[in-house]
Amino acid sequence: MENYRIIVATAFGMEATCKREMLALGYEKLQVENGRIEIDGSFADIAKLSIWLRTAERIKIKIAEFRAETFTELFDGTRTVNWSDFVPKGGAFPVDAKSVKSKLFSLSDCQKIVKKAMAESLKEVRNEDWLDESGSLYRFEVSMLNDIATITLDTSGPGLHKRGYRKLVGSAPIKETMAAAMIDLSYWNKDRLLLDPMCGSGTFPIEAALIARNIAPGLNRTFTAETWGNFPVDVWKKERTEAKKQIDFDTELQLYGYDYDPETIEIAKINADDAGVLEDIVFEQKDFLALGPKLPWDYGVMITNPPYGERIDKRDEAIQIYRKFGELMSDNPTWSYYLLTSNEDFEGAAGKKSDRKRKMFNGNIRVDYYQYYGPRPPRKEQ
């Protein structure tokens, strides 16, 4: 089967977690850069990565890469590709663009030039004067970075954080990919209790359940590349069949999600049901500020994404929440705590310095992931 240069795009700060996932799936010789991991692989690998990766944003095929300081160079470089290998008759091929630190900074002009070069190539090969684009979608992107043009073909369609279960969301939802990364970076495992005391639409406990059950995150969604008749289609069915065989139905889980808003709790339950893990999670209406002082378990793991307090009228509420975290940490020293926020006053308000702080991005918001490591739980007697 033909090999391609595959780009696994990630959010900044999540490259390491995605790399670990890919290594666990058996991939080696990974080229890791800011916001991306590149490997050589087949179309079957594209299907496998799409269905299994929890912290990747999307999967792309690298088509070409060349220096382009002028539009003539951009046109000529694009023209050298045999585009009929990627776009069949009737295929729609829109072109997106982005540019950073490059002489070619007009995105609309970059789009037009690349589109024109592709169209001329296809017309020449097919001996046609007009191209029908009423068929399957092939979305390309030309990315200009330091005057290097990289042309890629997107295989995902909607981003990989779109698992298919979160049709309803609460306010300020965290992306599923970031939630999975935060869980991966914590000391939680399926044998430990996990609590999100401000769960919103339920993303953290749902993602934890999918991880614990070894349910592939892309199992119940579709991808743009599945509609491409000029690529093998059987690989998707084969990979899904294999993924279903690997689901763990036996492990008993302790997953809890609290929220003060009863309507939000109902949204979380619907989402968990759509994900097939409702029976694995206990959702309850509880106010975080009213918890404690002693939580009803020891050695639990708390992972949450509280309100950031970006708005002036919400800052006092955010500080109140951060102080409550400090109280819970003092009253429940066996627990481990993981919290995401953009508020740089968190440690001061909580009254405790974190064991580790990681810089991440929640969409376009620069955030910090505060990690407080509790003691390891005692080993269970055999």
FENCOR-V669308 format. One record per pair of residues at least 24 apart in sequence whose C-alpha atoms are under 6 Angstrom apart, sorted by the first residue. I is the first residue (numbers start at 0). J is the second residue. If there is no record, write none. Layout:
i=I j=J
i=I j=J
This chain:
i=1 j=41
i=2 j=40
i=2 j=41
i=3 j=39
i=3 j=40
i=3 j=41
i=4 j=38
i=4 j=39
i=4 j=60
i=4 j=61
i=5 j=37
i=5 j=38
i=5 j=39
i=5 j=59
i=5 j=60
i=6 j=36
i=6 j=37
i=6 j=58
i=6 j=59
i=7 j=35
i=7 j=36
i=7 j=58
i=8 j=34
i=8 j=35
i=8 j=55
i=8 j=56
i=8 j=57
i=9 j=34
i=9 j=35
i=9 j=55
i=9 j=56
i=10 j=34
i=12 j=359
i=17 j=54
i=43 j=234
i=46 j=235
i=50 j=217
i=50 j=218
i=51 j=215
i=51 j=216
i=53 j=176
i=54 j=176
i=54 j=180
i=56 j=158
i=56 j=159
i=57 j=155
i=57 j=158
i=57 j=159
i=58 j=154
i=58 j=155
i=59 j=152
i=59 j=153
i=59 j=154
i=60 j=151
i=60 j=152
i=61 j=151
i=62 j=150
i=62 j=151
i=63 j=149
i=63 j=150
i=64 j=148
i=64 j=149
i=65 j=147
i=65 j=148
i=66 j=146
i=66 j=147
i=66 j=148
i=67 j=146
i=67 j=147
i=68 j=102
i=68 j=146
i=74 j=112
i=74 j=116
i=78 j=116
i=89 j=131
i=89 j=132
i=89 j=133
i=89 j=134
i=90 j=132
i=90 j=134
i=90 j=135
i=91 j=132
i=91 j=134
i=91 j=136
i=91 j=137
i=92 j=137
i=92 j=138
i=93 j=138
i=94 j=139
i=94 j=140
i=95 j=140
i=96 j=140
i=96 j=141
i=96 j=142
i=97 j=142
i=98 j=142
i=98 j=143
i=99 j=144
i=100 j=144
i=100 j=145
i=101 j=144
i=101 j=145
i=101 j=146
i=154 j=223
i=154 j=224
i=155 j=222
i=155 j=223
i=156 j=222
i=156 j=223
i=162 j=216
i=162 j=217
i=163 j=220
i=164 j=270
i=164 j=273
i=164 j=274
i=165 j=270
i=168 j=200
i=169 j=199
i=169 j=200
i=178 j=203
i=179 j=206
i=192 j=253
i=192 j=254
i=192 j=299
i=193 j=254
i=193 j=299
i=193 j=300
i=193 j=301
i=194 j=255
i=194 j=256
i=194 j=301
i=195 j=256
i=195 j=301
i=195 j=302
i=195 j=303
i=196 j=256
i=196 j=257
i=196 j=287
i=197 j=257
i=197 j=258
i=198 j=256
i=198 j=257
i=198 j=258
i=199 j=263
i=200 j=266
i=200 j=267
i=201 j=267
i=204 j=254
i=205 j=271
i=212 j=246
i=212 j=247
i=213 j=246
i=213 j=247
i=214 j=246
i=254 j=280
i=255 j=280
i=255 j=281
i=255 j=282
i=256 j=282
i=257 j=282
i=257 j=283
i=257 j=284
i=257 j=285
i=258 j=284
i=258 j=285
i=259 j=284
i=259 j=285
i=259 j=286
i=293 j=330
i=297 j=333
i=298 j=333
i=298 j=334
i=298 j=376
i=299 j=334
i=300 j=334
i=300 j=335
i=301 j=336
i=302 j=337
i=302 j=338
i=303 j=338
i=304 j=338
i=304 j=339
i=307 j=340
i=307 j=341
i=321 j=348
i=321 j=349
i=322 j=348
i=322 j=349
i=324 j=349
i=325 j=349
i=325 j=350
i=333 j=373
i=333 j=374
i=334 j=373
i=335 j=371
i=335 j=372
i=335 j=373
i=336 j=371
i=337 j=369
i=337 j=370
i=338 j=368
i=338 j=369
i=339 j=367
i=339 j=368
i=340 j=366
i=340 j=367
i=341 j=366
i=341 j=367
